[in-house]
């Protein structure tokens, strides 16, 4: 199976916007769940198709600083895999 991973945003990168787009690889046919302390609202779900996932227009928590997002997949047998991505929000233009 394809390992669960983030391809964007880059780890420890800086973002000005309060909205993020995320993408990565996943095990085909299993829902990807997005959660975390950097997420405003959620959790959010998306399908894994062709071993890839993407979330667009994801609202981040207010304020600058560290944002931590987690993607999780759980198969029909109850086996779960999770990956974290840390990045920073800096709204200074």
Secondary structure as UniProt FT lines:
FT   STRAND          5..8
FT   TURN            11..12
FT   STRAND          14..15
FT   STRAND          19..25
FT   TURN            28..29
FT   STRAND          32..35
FT   TURN            37..38
FT   STRAND          44..46
FT   TURN            50..51
FT   STRAND          52..60
FT   STRAND          65..74
FT   TURN            76..77
FT   STRAND          80..89
//
